[in-house]
Amino acid sequence: MKNGSIPERLNMQEWQISDERKNADKQIGLYVDKQDEKAESKFENK
């Protein structure tokens, strides 16, 4: 095949999906951290 064998393509797709999930997890983690900071600042101001 021109762009690599089927197993090579599948491996590349698996790596890409894995990377996308890791990035999504990091973004979710950052969102949760920001929400925690907002909650903490509310309590500190009282």
Buried (B, 14 or more C-beta within 10 A) or exposed (E): EEEEEEEEEEEEEEEEEEEEEEEEEEEEEEEEEEEEEEEEEEEEEE
